[in-house]
Every structure is written in structure tokens, then in C-alpha cells.
Amino acid sequence: MSKIALALLLSSVALAPAMAETCKGEAAAKRLSGAALNSFMTKCERDAHASCDSMAADKKLAGAAKTSFATKCVGDAIGH
């Protein structure tokens, strides 16, 4: 039984950093609410758009490929 508990503990610790890498995960970790949450999410989404657009440009994507890449990239960054 203790091996199962240890495995669950280790898996939850391993997942915590991955969850915090999204905007929603960071907001939850910081326990934001109300205006602070709205402000944080707006800035985080704006930063995600800029970063994803930059990555799309680095990959020389255009048109539908750029749009598709950016949509998925921003969604992953936000935590959708």
C-alpha cells in the first residue's frame, strides 16, 4: 500500500510544474482572483500571442499554417 501512495505522490509532484507552465496554472498557483486574475490573464495571453507569432515567423509559416500553429500554440500556453 505504501508503494502506491509513494507512486501517487511522485506523479503529482511531477505534474505540478507542467500545470504551472500555463497561464491558468500560474494563476491558480498564485491564487489570483477578481481584477488581479483578469489583469494577469490578459497580460499572459498577450505575451503568448507575441511568443507564438515569433515562433511562427521563425518557422517561416504563412497563411492557414500560421493561423493553425498560432491558435494551438496560444491555446496550449493559456491552458485551454
C-alpha positions as CSV (number, residue, x, y, z in Angstrom):
1,M,0.0,0.0,0.0
2,S,2.8,2.4,0.8
3,K,4.3,1.9,-2.7
4,I,1.1,3.0,-4.3
5,A,1.0,6.1,-2.1
6,L,4.6,6.9,-2.9
7,A,3.9,6.5,-6.6
8,L,0.9,8.8,-6.4
9,L,2.9,11.4,-4.5
10,L,5.7,11.3,-7.0
11,S,3.4,11.5,-10.0
12,S,1.6,14.5,-8.5
13,V,4.9,16.3,-7.9
14,A,6.0,15.6,-11.5
15,L,2.8,17.0,-12.9
16,A,2.8,20.2,-10.8
17,P,5.5,22.1,-12.8
18,A,3.7,21.2,-16.1
19,M,0.4,22.6,-14.9
20,A,2.1,25.8,-13.7
21,E,3.6,26.4,-17.1
22,T,0.2,27.6,-18.5
23,C,-1.4,30.9,-17.7
24,K,-4.2,29.2,-15.9
25,G,-1.8,27.1,-13.9
26,E,0.3,30.0,-12.9
27,A,-2.9,32.0,-11.9
28,A,-4.0,29.0,-9.8
29,A,-0.6,28.6,-8.2
30,K,-0.7,32.4,-7.3
31,R,-4.3,32.1,-6.1
32,L,-5.4,35.1,-8.1
33,S,-9.0,36.2,-8.3
34,G,-11.1,39.1,-9.4
35,A,-9.3,42.1,-11.1
36,A,-5.8,40.6,-10.4
37,L,-6.8,37.4,-12.2
38,N,-8.2,39.4,-15.2
39,S,-5.1,41.5,-15.4
40,F,-2.7,38.6,-15.2
41,M,-4.6,36.5,-17.8
42,T,-4.8,39.5,-20.2
43,K,-1.0,40.1,-19.9
44,C,-0.2,36.4,-20.1
45,E,-2.4,35.9,-23.2
46,R,-0.8,39.0,-24.9
47,D,2.7,37.5,-24.1
48,A,1.6,34.1,-25.5
49,H,0.4,35.7,-28.8
50,A,3.7,37.6,-29.2
51,S,5.8,34.5,-28.5
52,C,3.7,32.2,-30.8
53,D,3.8,34.8,-33.6
54,S,7.6,35.0,-33.2
55,M,7.9,31.2,-33.3
56,A,5.6,31.1,-36.4
57,A,7.9,33.6,-38.1
58,D,11.0,31.6,-37.2
59,K,9.4,28.6,-38.8
60,K,8.5,30.7,-41.9
61,L,4.8,29.8,-41.6
62,A,2.2,31.8,-43.6
63,G,-1.5,31.7,-44.2
64,A,-3.5,28.9,-42.8
65,A,-0.5,27.1,-41.4
66,K,0.5,30.2,-39.4
67,T,-3.0,30.6,-38.1
68,S,-3.4,27.0,-37.1
69,F,0.0,27.0,-35.4
70,A,-0.7,30.2,-33.6
71,T,-4.1,29.1,-32.4
72,K,-2.8,25.8,-31.0
73,C,0.3,27.5,-29.5
74,V,-1.7,30.2,-27.7
75,G,-4.3,27.7,-26.5
76,D,-1.5,25.5,-25.1
77,A,0.2,28.5,-23.4
78,I,-3.1,29.7,-21.8
79,G,-4.2,26.2,-20.8
80,H,-7.3,25.5,-22.8
